């Protein structure tokens, strides 16, 4: 008896790529989503790294999420309330996953703290190596280096068709 799989036993996942043609208002909203996500990620990375360097204490993701909720209520960052809180919170969760991946990588045998290329660049630019130069350490998100994709919570996604035509 052969142990080959039946065709009905296999699972097939089909991907569909869709090109969006957003209106000006939707473009503004997408830009706000991306900006909020980048701000939350960079804010949490800076806070987590500075706390580790200065106090040798690691901030758990639950505490970061609570602090982000308080940050949204601050007078200087009221613009964060224009976008759903899920966008910023998902960015912080993604940062936590990046840190988990980094810490797992550091425990592997043969892990190199600083790559040869990183050391060469630091020597060429006459600067000292920092924690941000470590191999695999989560980096700040820059406007021109961000992925265009971000987490979309499908339960809150609504598609409205234009009824005017």
SEDO-689681 format. One record per residue: x, y, z of N, C-alpha, C in turn; residue number from 1. Coordinates in Angstrom, 1 decimal. Each point is the difference from the previous one (the first is absolute). Example, Ala and Ser with C-alpha at 12.3 -4.5 7.8 and 13.67 -1.06 7.14 Angstrom:
<recs>
nc1 13.2	nc2 -5.7	nc3 7.8	cac1 -0.9	cac2 1.2	cac3 0.0	cc1 0.9	cc2 1.2	cc3 0.0	resi 1
nc1 -0.4	nc2 1.1	nc3 -0.7	cac1 0.9	cac2 1.1	cac3 0.0	cc1 -0.8	cc2 1.1	cc3 0.8	resi 2
</recs>
This chain:
<recs>
nc1 0.8	nc2 -1.2	nc3 0.0	cac1 -0.8	cac2 1.2	cac3 0.0	cc1 0.9	cc2 1.2	cc3 0.0	resi 1
nc1 -0.3	nc2 0.9	nc3 -0.9	cac1 0.9	cac2 1.2	cac3 -0.1	cc1 -0.5	cc2 1.1	cc3 1.0	resi 2
nc1 1.0	nc2 0.8	nc3 0.4	cac1 -0.3	cac2 1.0	cac3 1.0	cc1 -0.1	cc2 1.4	cc3 -0.7	resi 3
nc1 -0.4	nc2 0.0	nc3 -1.2	cac1 -0.1	cac2 1.3	cac3 -0.7	cc1 -1.3	cc2 0.7	cc3 0.5	resi 4
nc1 0.0	nc2 1.3	nc3 0.0	cac1 -1.1	cac2 0.8	cac3 0.4	cc1 -1.1	cc2 0.0	cc3 -1.1	resi 5
nc1 -1.2	nc2 0.0	nc3 0.4	cac1 -1.1	cac2 0.2	cac3 -1.0	cc1 0.0	cc2 1.5	cc3 -0.3	resi 6
nc1 -0.5	nc2 0.3	nc3 -1.1	cac1 -0.2	cac2 1.4	cac3 -0.4	cc1 -0.9	cc2 0.8	cc3 0.9	resi 7
nc1 -1.0	nc2 -0.7	nc3 0.5	cac1 -1.0	cac2 0.6	cac3 0.9	cc1 0.6	cc2 0.3	cc3 1.4	resi 8
nc1 1.1	nc2 -0.6	nc3 0.3	cac1 0.7	cac2 0.2	cac3 1.3	cc1 0.8	cc2 1.3	cc3 0.1	resi 9
nc1 0.4	nc2 0.5	nc3 -1.2	cac1 0.9	cac2 1.1	cac3 0.0	cc1 -0.8	cc2 1.3	cc3 0.1	resi 10
nc1 0.7	nc2 1.0	nc3 0.6	cac1 -0.7	cac2 1.3	cac3 0.1	cc1 0.7	cc2 1.0	cc3 -0.9	resi 11
nc1 -0.7	nc2 0.7	nc3 -0.7	cac1 0.5	cac2 1.0	cac3 -0.9	cc1 -0.4	cc2 1.4	cc3 0.4	resi 12
nc1 0.9	nc2 0.9	nc3 0.1	cac1 -0.3	cac2 1.4	cac3 0.3	cc1 0.3	cc2 0.8	cc3 -1.2	resi 13
nc1 -1.0	nc2 0.8	nc3 -0.4	cac1 0.2	cac2 0.8	cac3 -1.2	cc1 0.2	cc2 1.5	cc3 0.4	resi 14
nc1 0.9	nc2 0.6	nc3 -0.5	cac1 0.3	cac2 1.4	cac3 0.3	cc1 -0.6	cc2 0.9	cc3 -1.2	resi 15
nc1 -0.6	nc2 1.1	nc3 0.4	cac1 -0.5	cac2 0.9	cac3 -1.0	cc1 0.6	cc2 1.4	cc3 0.2	resi 16
nc1 0.5	nc2 0.6	nc3 -1.0	cac1 0.6	cac2 1.3	cac3 0.0	cc1 -1.0	cc2 1.0	cc3 -0.6	resi 17
nc1 -0.3	nc2 1.0	nc3 0.7	cac1 -0.9	cac2 1.0	cac3 -0.4	cc1 0.6	cc2 1.4	cc3 0.0	resi 18
nc1 -0.1	nc2 0.7	nc3 -1.1	cac1 0.5	cac2 1.4	cac3 0.0	cc1 -1.1	cc2 0.9	cc3 0.4	resi 19
nc1 0.3	nc2 0.9	nc3 0.9	cac1 -1.0	cac2 0.9	cac3 0.5	cc1 0.2	cc2 1.4	cc3 -0.7	resi 20
nc1 -1.1	nc2 0.6	nc3 -0.3	cac1 0.0	cac2 1.4	cac3 -0.5	cc1 -0.8	cc2 0.8	cc3 1.0	resi 21
nc1 0.7	nc2 0.4	nc3 1.1	cac1 -0.8	cac2 0.8	cac3 1.0	cc1 -0.3	cc2 1.4	cc3 -0.4	resi 22
nc1 -1.0	nc2 0.5	nc3 0.6	cac1 -0.3	cac2 1.4	cac3 -0.1	cc1 0.9	cc2 0.9	cc3 0.8	resi 23
nc1 0.0	nc2 1.3	nc3 -0.2	cac1 0.9	cac2 0.8	cac3 0.8	cc1 -0.2	cc2 -0.1	cc3 1.5	resi 24
nc1 -1.2	nc2 -0.1	nc3 0.4	cac1 -0.3	cac2 -0.2	cac3 1.4	cc1 0.5	cc2 -1.4	cc3 0.5	resi 25
nc1 -0.1	nc2 -1.0	nc3 -0.8	cac1 0.6	cac2 -1.3	cac3 0.4	cc1 1.5	cc2 0.0	cc3 0.1	resi 26
nc1 0.6	nc2 0.7	nc3 -1.0	cac1 1.5	cac2 0.2	cac3 0.0	cc1 0.4	cc2 0.6	cc3 1.3	resi 27
nc1 -0.7	nc2 1.1	nc3 0.4	cac1 0.4	cac2 0.7	cac3 1.3	cc1 -0.2	cc2 -1.0	cc3 1.2	resi 28
nc1 -1.0	nc2 -0.8	nc3 0.0	cac1 -0.3	cac2 -1.0	cac3 1.0	cc1 1.1	cc2 -1.0	cc3 0.1	resi 29
nc1 0.4	nc2 -0.5	nc3 -1.2	cac1 1.1	cac2 -1.0	cac3 -0.1	cc1 1.3	cc2 0.6	cc3 0.6	resi 30
nc1 0.3	nc2 1.2	nc3 -0.4	cac1 1.2	cac2 0.7	cac3 0.5	cc1 0.0	cc2 0.1	cc3 1.5	resi 31
nc1 -1.2	nc2 0.3	nc3 0.5	cac1 -0.1	cac2 0.2	cac3 1.5	cc1 0.2	cc2 -1.4	cc3 0.7	resi 32
nc1 -0.6	nc2 -1.1	nc3 -0.6	cac1 0.3	cac2 -1.3	cac3 0.5	cc1 1.4	cc2 -0.3	cc3 0.1	resi 33
nc1 0.7	nc2 0.2	nc3 -1.1	cac1 1.5	cac2 -0.3	cac3 -0.1	cc1 0.8	cc2 0.8	cc3 1.0	resi 34
nc1 -0.4	nc2 1.3	nc3 0.0	cac1 0.8	cac2 0.9	cac3 1.0	cc1 -0.3	cc2 -0.4	cc3 1.4	resi 35
nc1 -1.2	nc2 -0.3	nc3 0.4	cac1 -0.3	cac2 -0.5	cac3 1.3	cc1 0.7	cc2 -1.2	cc3 0.4	resi 36
nc1 0.1	nc2 -1.0	nc3 -1.0	cac1 0.7	cac2 -1.2	cac3 0.2	cc1 1.5	cc2 0.2	cc3 0.2	resi 37
nc1 0.6	nc2 0.8	nc3 -0.8	cac1 1.4	cac2 0.3	cac3 0.1	cc1 0.3	cc2 0.7	cc3 1.3	resi 38
nc1 -0.8	nc2 1.0	nc3 0.4	cac1 0.2	cac2 0.7	cac3 1.3	cc1 -0.1	cc2 -1.0	cc3 1.1	resi 39
nc1 -1.0	nc2 -0.8	nc3 0.1	cac1 -0.2	cac2 -0.9	cac3 1.1	cc1 1.2	cc2 -1.0	cc3 0.1	resi 40
nc1 0.5	nc2 -0.5	nc3 -1.1	cac1 1.1	cac2 -0.9	cac3 -0.1	cc1 1.3	cc2 0.6	cc3 0.5	resi 41
nc1 0.3	nc2 1.2	nc3 -0.5	cac1 1.2	cac2 0.7	cac3 0.4	cc1 -0.1	cc2 0.5	cc3 1.4	resi 42
nc1 -1.1	nc2 0.4	nc3 0.5	cac1 -0.2	cac2 0.5	cac3 1.4	cc1 0.3	cc2 -1.2	cc3 0.9	resi 43
nc1 -0.6	nc2 -1.2	nc3 -0.3	cac1 0.2	cac2 -1.1	cac3 0.9	cc1 1.4	cc2 -0.5	cc3 0.0	resi 44
nc1 0.6	nc2 0.0	nc3 -1.2	cac1 1.4	cac2 -0.5	cac3 -0.1	cc1 0.9	cc2 0.9	cc3 0.7	resi 45
nc1 -0.1	nc2 1.3	nc3 -0.1	cac1 0.8	cac2 1.0	cac3 0.8	cc1 -0.2	cc2 -0.2	cc3 1.5	resi 46
nc1 -1.2	nc2 -0.1	nc3 0.4	cac1 -0.3	cac2 -0.2	cac3 1.4	cc1 0.6	cc2 -1.3	cc3 0.6	resi 47
nc1 -0.2	nc2 -1.1	nc3 -0.8	cac1 0.5	cac2 -1.3	cac3 0.5	cc1 1.5	cc2 0.0	cc3 0.0	resi 48
nc1 0.6	nc2 0.6	nc3 -1.0	cac1 1.5	cac2 0.0	cac3 0.0	cc1 0.6	cc2 0.9	cc3 1.0	resi 49
nc1 -0.5	nc2 1.2	nc3 0.2	cac1 0.5	cac2 0.9	cac3 1.0	cc1 -0.2	cc2 -0.6	cc3 1.4	resi 50
nc1 -1.1	nc2 -0.6	nc3 0.3	cac1 -0.2	cac2 -0.6	cac3 1.3	cc1 0.9	cc2 -1.1	cc3 0.3	resi 51
nc1 0.4	nc2 -0.8	nc3 -1.1	cac1 0.9	cac2 -1.1	cac3 0.2	cc1 1.4	cc2 0.5	cc3 0.2	resi 52
nc1 0.4	nc2 1.0	nc3 -0.7	cac1 1.4	cac2 0.6	cac3 0.1	cc1 0.2	cc2 0.7	cc3 1.3	resi 53
nc1 -1.0	nc2 0.8	nc3 0.4	cac1 0.1	cac2 0.8	cac3 1.2	cc1 -0.3	cc2 -0.7	cc3 1.3	resi 54
nc1 -1.0	nc2 -0.9	nc3 0.0	cac1 -0.4	cac2 -0.6	cac3 1.3	cc1 0.1	cc2 -1.5	cc3 0.0	resi 55
nc1 0.5	nc2 -0.6	nc3 -1.2	cac1 0.2	cac2 -1.4	cac3 -0.1	cc1 -1.3	cc2 -0.8	cc3 0.3	resi 56
nc1 -1.1	nc2 0.6	nc3 -0.5	cac1 -1.4	cac2 -0.6	cac3 0.3	cc1 -0.7	cc2 -0.1	cc3 -1.4	resi 57
nc1 -0.6	nc2 -1.1	nc3 -0.2	cac1 -0.8	cac2 -0.2	cac3 -1.2	cc1 -1.4	cc2 0.2	cc3 0.2	resi 58
nc1 -0.6	nc2 0.9	nc3 -0.9	cac1 -1.5	cac2 0.3	cac3 0.1	cc1 -0.8	cc2 -1.0	cc3 -0.7	resi 59
nc1 -0.9	nc2 -0.7	nc3 0.7	cac1 -0.9	cac2 -1.0	cac3 -0.7	cc1 -0.9	cc2 0.7	cc3 -1.0	resi 60
nc1 -0.5	nc2 -0.7	nc3 -0.9	cac1 -0.9	cac2 0.5	cac3 -1.1	cc1 -1.3	cc2 0.5	cc3 0.6	resi 61
nc1 -0.5	nc2 -0.6	nc3 1.1	cac1 -1.3	cac2 0.4	cac3 0.6	cc1 0.2	cc2 1.4	cc3 0.6	resi 62
nc1 1.1	nc2 0.3	nc3 0.6	cac1 0.3	cac2 1.3	cac3 0.6	cc1 0.1	cc2 1.0	cc3 -1.1	resi 63
nc1 0.7	nc2 -0.3	nc3 -1.1	cac1 0.1	cac2 0.9	cac3 -1.1	cc1 -1.3	cc2 0.3	cc3 -0.6	resi 64
nc1 -0.9	nc2 -0.9	nc3 -0.2	cac1 -1.4	cac2 0.2	cac3 -0.5	cc1 -0.7	cc2 1.0	cc3 0.9	resi 65
nc1 0.1	nc2 -0.2	nc3 1.3	cac1 -0.7	cac2 0.9	cac3 1.0	cc1 0.6	cc2 1.4	cc3 -0.1	resi 66
nc1 1.3	nc2 0.1	nc3 -0.1	cac1 0.6	cac2 1.3	cac3 -0.1	cc1 -0.3	cc2 0.7	cc3 -1.3	resi 67
nc1 -0.2	nc2 -0.8	nc3 -1.1	cac1 -0.5	cac2 0.6	cac3 -1.3	cc1 -1.4	cc2 0.5	cc3 0.1	resi 68
nc1 -0.8	nc2 -0.7	nc3 0.8	cac1 -1.4	cac2 0.5	cac3 0.2	cc1 0.0	cc2 1.4	cc3 0.7	resi 69
nc1 0.9	nc2 0.1	nc3 1.0	cac1 0.1	cac2 1.2	cac3 0.8	cc1 0.6	cc2 1.1	cc3 -0.9	resi 70
nc1 1.0	nc2 -0.4	nc3 -0.9	cac1 0.6	cac2 1.0	cac3 -0.9	cc1 -1.1	cc2 0.6	cc3 -1.0	resi 71
nc1 -0.9	nc2 -0.8	nc3 -0.4	cac1 -1.1	cac2 0.5	cac3 -0.9	cc1 -0.8	cc2 1.1	cc3 0.7	resi 72
nc1 -0.1	nc2 0.0	nc3 1.3	cac1 -0.8	cac2 1.0	cac3 0.7	cc1 0.8	cc2 1.2	cc3 0.3	resi 73
nc1 1.3	nc2 0.0	nc3 -0.3	cac1 0.9	cac2 1.2	cac3 0.3	cc1 -0.4	cc2 1.1	cc3 -1.0	resi 74
nc1 0.2	nc2 1.2	nc3 0.4	cac1 -0.4	cac2 1.2	cac3 -0.8	cc1 0.9	cc2 0.1	cc3 -1.3	resi 75
nc1 1.3	nc2 -0.4	nc3 0.1	cac1 0.9	cac2 0.1	cac3 -1.1	cc1 -0.3	cc2 -1.0	cc3 -1.1	resi 76
nc1 -0.6	nc2 -1.1	nc3 0.4	cac1 -0.3	cac2 -1.1	cac3 -1.0	cc1 -1.4	cc2 -0.3	cc3 -0.2	resi 77
nc1 -0.9	nc2 1.0	nc3 0.0	cac1 -1.4	cac2 -0.2	cac3 -0.2	cc1 -0.3	cc2 -0.4	cc3 -1.4	resi 78
nc1 0.9	nc2 0.2	nc3 -1.0	cac1 -0.1	cac2 -0.4	cac3 -1.3	cc1 -0.1	cc2 -1.5	cc3 -0.2	resi 79
nc1 0.5	nc2 -0.7	nc3 1.0	cac1 -0.1	cac2 -1.5	cac3 0.0	cc1 -1.4	cc2 -0.5	cc3 0.1	resi 80
nc1 -0.9	nc2 0.8	nc3 0.5	cac1 -1.4	cac2 -0.4	cac3 0.2	cc1 -0.8	cc2 0.1	cc3 -1.3	resi 81
nc1 0.6	nc2 0.6	nc3 -1.1	cac1 -0.7	cac2 0.0	cac3 -1.3	cc1 0.0	cc2 -1.4	cc3 -0.6	resi 82
nc1 0.9	nc2 -0.9	nc3 0.4	cac1 0.1	cac2 -1.3	cac3 -0.5	cc1 -0.3	cc2 -1.0	cc3 1.1	resi 83
nc1 -0.5	nc2 -1.2	nc3 -0.5	cac1 -0.4	cac2 -1.0	cac3 1.0	cc1 1.3	cc2 -0.4	cc3 0.9	resi 84
nc1 -0.3	nc2 -0.3	nc3 1.2	cac1 1.1	cac2 -0.3	cac3 0.9	cc1 0.7	cc2 -1.4	cc3 -0.4	resi 85
nc1 -0.8	nc2 -0.8	nc3 -0.7	cac1 0.6	cac2 -1.3	cac3 -0.4	cc1 1.2	cc2 0.1	cc3 -0.9	resi 86
nc1 0.1	nc2 1.1	nc3 -0.8	cac1 1.1	cac2 0.1	cac3 -0.9	cc1 1.3	cc2 0.2	cc3 0.8	resi 87
nc1 0.0	nc2 0.9	nc3 1.0	cac1 1.2	cac2 0.2	cac3 0.9	cc1 0.3	cc2 -1.2	cc3 0.8	resi 88
nc1 -1.0	nc2 -0.6	nc3 0.6	cac1 0.2	cac2 -1.2	cac3 0.8	cc1 0.6	cc2 -1.2	cc3 -0.8	resi 89
nc1 -0.5	nc2 -0.1	nc3 -1.2	cac1 0.6	cac2 -1.1	cac3 -0.8	cc1 1.4	cc2 0.2	cc3 -0.3	resi 90
nc1 0.4	nc2 1.3	nc3 -0.2	cac1 1.4	cac2 0.3	cac3 -0.3	cc1 0.9	cc2 -0.3	cc3 1.2	resi 91
nc1 -0.5	nc2 0.2	nc3 1.2	cac1 0.7	cac2 -0.3	cac3 1.2	cc1 0.1	cc2 -1.5	cc3 0.2	resi 92
nc1 -1.1	nc2 -0.7	nc3 -0.4	cac1 0.1	cac2 -1.5	cac3 0.1	cc1 1.0	cc2 -0.5	cc3 -1.0	resi 93
nc1 0.1	nc2 0.6	nc3 -1.2	cac1 0.9	cac2 -0.4	cac3 -1.0	cc1 1.5	cc2 0.2	cc3 0.5	resi 94
nc1 0.2	nc2 1.1	nc3 0.7	cac1 1.3	cac2 0.3	cac3 0.6	cc1 0.4	cc2 -1.1	cc3 1.0	resi 95
nc1 -1.0	nc2 -0.4	nc3 0.8	cac1 0.2	cac2 -1.1	cac3 1.0	cc1 0.4	cc2 -1.3	cc3 -0.7	resi 96
nc1 -0.6	nc2 -0.3	nc3 -1.1	cac1 0.4	cac2 -1.2	cac3 -0.8	cc1 1.4	cc2 0.2	cc3 -0.5	resi 97
nc1 0.3	nc2 1.2	nc3 -0.5	cac1 1.4	cac2 0.2	cac3 -0.5	cc1 1.0	cc2 -0.2	cc3 1.2	resi 98
nc1 -0.3	nc2 0.5	nc3 1.2	cac1 0.9	cac2 -0.2	cac3 1.1	cc1 0.1	cc2 -1.5	cc3 0.4	resi 99
nc1 -1.1	nc2 -0.7	nc3 -0.1	cac1 0.0	cac2 -1.5	cac3 0.3	cc1 0.9	cc2 -0.7	cc3 -1.0	resi 100
nc1 -0.1	nc2 0.4	nc3 -1.2	cac1 0.8	cac2 -0.6	cac3 -1.1	cc1 1.5	cc2 0.3	cc3 0.2	resi 101
nc1 0.3	nc2 1.2	nc3 0.5	cac1 1.3	cac2 0.5	cac3 0.2	cc1 0.6	cc2 -0.8	cc3 1.2	resi 102
nc1 -0.7	nc2 -0.1	nc3 1.1	cac1 0.5	cac2 -0.7	cac3 1.2	cc1 0.2	cc2 -1.5	cc3 -0.3	resi 103
nc1 -0.9	nc2 -0.6	nc3 -0.9	cac1 0.1	cac2 -1.4	cac3 -0.3	cc1 1.3	cc2 -0.2	cc3 -0.9	resi 104
nc1 0.3	nc2 1.0	nc3 -0.9	cac1 1.1	cac2 -0.1	cac3 -0.8	cc1 1.3	cc2 0.1	cc3 0.8	resi 105
nc1 0.0	nc2 0.8	nc3 1.0	cac1 1.2	cac2 0.2	cac3 0.8	cc1 0.4	cc2 -1.2	cc3 0.8	resi 106
nc1 -0.9	nc2 -0.9	nc3 0.2	cac1 0.2	cac2 -1.2	cac3 0.8	cc1 0.5	cc2 -1.2	cc3 -0.9	resi 107
nc1 -0.1	nc2 0.2	nc3 -1.3	cac1 0.5	cac2 -1.0	cac3 -0.9	cc1 1.5	cc2 -0.1	cc3 0.0	resi 108
nc1 0.5	nc2 -1.2	nc3 -0.2	cac1 1.5	cac2 -0.2	cac3 0.0	cc1 0.6	cc2 0.7	cc3 -1.3	resi 109
nc1 1.1	nc2 0.7	nc3 0.2	cac1 0.6	cac2 0.6	cac3 -1.2	cc1 -0.5	cc2 1.4	cc3 -0.2	resi 110
nc1 -0.8	nc2 0.6	nc3 0.9	cac1 -0.5	cac2 1.3	cac3 -0.2	cc1 1.1	cc2 1.0	cc3 0.1	resi 111
nc1 0.0	nc2 1.0	nc3 -1.0	cac1 1.0	cac2 1.0	cac3 0.0	cc1 -0.7	cc2 1.3	cc3 0.4	resi 112
nc1 0.5	nc2 0.7	nc3 1.0	cac1 -0.6	cac2 1.2	cac3 0.6	cc1 0.1	cc2 1.1	cc3 -1.1	resi 113
nc1 1.1	nc2 0.2	nc3 -0.5	cac1 0.2	cac2 1.1	cac3 -1.1	cc1 0.5	cc2 -0.7	cc3 -1.2	resi 114
nc1 -0.6	nc2 0.3	nc3 -1.2	cac1 0.5	cac2 -0.6	cac3 -1.2	cc1 1.2	cc2 0.7	cc3 -0.5	resi 115
nc1 0.8	nc2 -0.6	nc3 -0.8	cac1 1.2	cac2 0.6	cac3 -0.5	cc1 -0.3	cc2 1.3	cc3 -0.8	resi 116
nc1 -1.1	nc2 0.0	nc3 -0.7	cac1 -0.4	cac2 1.2	cac3 -0.8	cc1 -0.3	cc2 1.2	cc3 0.9	resi 117
nc1 -0.7	nc2 -0.3	nc3 1.1	cac1 -0.4	cac2 1.0	cac3 1.0	cc1 1.3	cc2 0.6	cc3 0.7	resi 118
nc1 0.9	nc2 -0.8	nc3 0.3	cac1 1.2	cac2 0.4	cac3 0.6	cc1 0.8	cc2 0.9	cc3 -1.0	resi 119
nc1 0.1	nc2 -0.4	nc3 -1.2	cac1 0.7	cac2 0.7	cac3 -1.1	cc1 -0.6	cc2 1.4	cc3 -0.2	resi 120
nc1 -1.3	nc2 0.1	nc3 0.0	cac1 -0.7	cac2 1.3	cac3 -0.2	cc1 0.2	cc2 0.9	cc3 1.2	resi 121
nc1 0.0	nc2 -0.6	nc3 1.2	cac1 0.3	cac2 0.8	cac3 1.2	cc1 1.4	cc2 0.6	cc3 0.0	resi 122
nc1 0.9	nc2 -0.8	nc3 -0.3	cac1 1.4	cac2 0.4	cac3 -0.1	cc1 0.2	cc2 1.1	cc3 -1.1	resi 123
nc1 -0.6	nc2 -0.2	nc3 -1.1	cac1 0.1	cac2 0.9	cac3 -1.1	cc1 -0.6	cc2 1.4	cc3 0.4	resi 124
nc1 -1.1	nc2 0.0	nc3 0.7	cac1 -0.7	cac2 1.2	cac3 0.4	cc1 0.5	cc2 0.6	cc3 1.3	resi 125
nc1 1.0	nc2 -0.6	nc3 0.6	cac1 0.6	cac2 0.4	cac3 1.3	cc1 -1.0	cc2 0.1	cc3 1.1	resi 126
nc1 -0.8	nc2 -1.0	nc3 0.2	cac1 -0.9	cac2 0.0	cac3 1.1	cc1 0.0	cc2 -1.3	cc3 0.8	resi 127
nc1 -0.5	nc2 0.0	nc3 1.2	cac1 0.0	cac2 -1.2	cac3 0.8	cc1 -1.3	cc2 -0.8	cc3 -0.3	resi 128
nc1 0.1	nc2 -1.3	nc3 0.2	cac1 -1.2	cac2 -0.9	cac3 -0.2	cc1 -1.0	cc2 0.2	cc3 1.2	resi 129
nc1 -1.2	nc2 0.0	nc3 -0.4	cac1 -1.1	cac2 0.1	cac3 1.1	cc1 -0.8	cc2 -1.2	cc3 0.0	resi 130
nc1 -1.0	nc2 0.0	nc3 0.8	cac1 -1.0	cac2 -1.1	cac3 0.1	cc1 -0.8	cc2 -0.2	cc3 -1.3	resi 131
nc1 -0.2	nc2 1.1	nc3 -0.7	cac1 -0.8	cac2 0.0	cac3 -1.2	cc1 0.8	cc2 -0.7	cc3 -1.1	resi 132
nc1 1.3	nc2 -0.1	nc3 0.1	cac1 0.9	cac2 -0.6	cac3 -1.0	cc1 0.0	cc2 -1.5	cc3 0.1	resi 133
nc1 -0.6	nc2 -0.6	nc3 1.0	cac1 0.1	cac2 -1.4	cac3 0.3	cc1 -0.7	cc2 -0.8	cc3 -1.1	resi 134
nc1 0.5	nc2 -1.1	nc3 -0.3	cac1 -0.5	cac2 -0.9	cac3 -1.1	cc1 -1.5	cc2 -0.4	cc3 0.4	resi 135
nc1 -0.9	nc2 0.3	nc3 -0.8	cac1 -1.4	cac2 -0.4	cac3 0.2	cc1 -0.8	cc2 0.9	cc3 0.9	resi 136
nc1 0.6	nc2 1.0	nc3 0.6	cac1 -0.7	cac2 0.9	cac3 0.9	cc1 -1.1	cc2 0.8	cc3 -0.7	resi 137
nc1 -1.2	nc2 0.1	nc3 0.5	cac1 -1.1	cac2 0.8	cac3 -0.7	cc1 0.5	cc2 1.4	cc3 -0.3	resi 138
nc1 -0.3	nc2 0.5	nc3 -1.2	cac1 0.4	cac2 1.3	cac3 -0.4	cc1 -1.2	cc2 1.0	cc3 0.0	resi 139
nc1 0.3	nc2 1.3	nc3 0.0	cac1 -1.0	cac2 1.0	cac3 -0.1	cc1 -0.6	cc2 -0.1	cc3 -1.4	resi 140
nc1 -1.3	nc2 0.3	nc3 -0.1	cac1 -0.6	cac2 0.1	cac3 -1.3	cc1 0.1	cc2 1.4	cc3 -0.6	resi 141
nc1 0.5	nc2 0.0	nc3 -1.2	cac1 0.2	cac2 1.3	cac3 -0.7	cc1 -1.1	cc2 0.1	cc3 -1.1	resi 142
nc1 -0.3	nc2 1.2	nc3 -0.3	cac1 -1.1	cac2 0.2	cac3 -1.0	cc1 0.2	cc2 -0.7	cc3 -1.3	resi 143
nc1 1.2	nc2 0.1	nc3 -0.5	cac1 0.3	cac2 -0.6	cac3 -1.3	cc1 0.4	cc2 -1.4	cc3 0.0	resi 144
nc1 0.1	nc2 -0.6	nc3 1.2	cac1 0.3	cac2 -1.4	cac3 0.1	cc1 -1.1	cc2 -0.9	cc3 0.5	resi 145
nc1 -1.2	nc2 0.6	nc3 0.3	cac1 -1.1	cac2 -0.8	cac3 0.5	cc1 -0.7	cc2 -0.8	cc3 -1.0	resi 146
nc1 -0.4	nc2 -1.2	nc3 0.4	cac1 -0.9	cac2 -0.8	cac3 -0.8	cc1 -1.3	cc2 0.7	cc3 -0.2	resi 147
nc1 -0.6	nc2 -0.1	nc3 -1.2	cac1 -1.3	cac2 0.6	cac3 -0.2	cc1 -1.1	cc2 -0.7	cc3 0.6	resi 148
nc1 0.3	nc2 -1.3	nc3 0.3	cac1 -1.0	cac2 -0.8	cac3 0.6	cc1 0.0	cc2 0.1	cc3 1.5	resi 149
nc1 -1.2	nc2 -0.1	nc3 0.6	cac1 -0.1	cac2 0.0	cac3 1.5	cc1 -1.2	cc2 -0.9	cc3 0.3	resi 150
nc1 -0.1	nc2 -0.3	nc3 1.3	cac1 -1.0	cac2 -0.9	cac3 0.5	cc1 -1.4	cc2 0.6	cc3 -0.2	resi 151
nc1 -0.9	nc2 -0.7	nc3 -0.6	cac1 -1.4	cac2 0.5	cac3 -0.1	cc1 -0.9	cc2 -1.0	cc3 0.8	resi 152
nc1 -0.7	nc2 0.5	nc3 0.9	cac1 -0.9	cac2 -0.8	cac3 0.8	cc1 -1.2	cc2 -0.2	cc3 -0.8	resi 153
nc1 -0.2	nc2 -1.2	nc3 -0.5	cac1 -1.1	cac2 -0.3	cac3 -1.0	cc1 -1.4	cc2 0.1	cc3 0.7	resi 154
nc1 -0.1	nc2 -0.1	nc3 1.3	cac1 -1.3	cac2 0.1	cac3 0.7	cc1 -0.5	cc2 1.5	cc3 -0.1	resi 155
nc1 0.9	nc2 0.9	nc3 0.0	cac1 -0.4	cac2 1.4	cac3 -0.1	cc1 0.0	cc2 0.6	cc3 -1.4	resi 156
nc1 0.4	nc2 -0.7	nc3 -1.0	cac1 0.1	cac2 0.4	cac3 -1.3	cc1 -1.4	cc2 0.1	cc3 -0.6	resi 157
nc1 -0.3	nc2 1.1	nc3 -0.6	cac1 -1.3	cac2 0.2	cac3 -0.7	cc1 0.2	cc2 0.5	cc3 -1.4	resi 158
nc1 -0.7	nc2 -0.7	nc3 -0.9	cac1 0.2	cac2 0.4	cac3 -1.4	cc1 -1.4	cc2 0.6	cc3 -0.4	resi 159
nc1 0.0	nc2 1.3	nc3 -0.4	cac1 -1.2	cac2 0.7	cac3 -0.4	cc1 0.1	cc2 0.2	cc3 -1.5	resi 160
nc1 -1.1	nc2 -0.4	nc3 -0.7	cac1 -0.1	cac2 0.3	cac3 -1.4	cc1 -0.7	cc2 1.3	cc3 -0.2	resi 161
nc1 0.5	nc2 0.6	nc3 -1.1	cac1 -0.6	cac2 1.3	cac3 -0.3	cc1 -1.3	cc2 -0.2	cc3 -0.7	resi 162
nc1 -1.1	nc2 0.5	nc3 0.7	cac1 -1.3	cac2 -0.1	cac3 -0.5	cc1 -0.5	cc2 1.1	cc3 -0.9	resi 163
nc1 0.9	nc2 1.0	nc3 -0.3	cac1 -0.4	cac2 1.2	cac3 -0.7	cc1 -0.2	cc2 -0.3	cc3 -1.5	resi 164
nc1 0.6	nc2 -1.1	nc3 -0.5	cac1 -0.1	cac2 -0.2	cac3 -1.5	cc1 -1.2	cc2 -0.9	cc3 -0.4	resi 165
</recs>
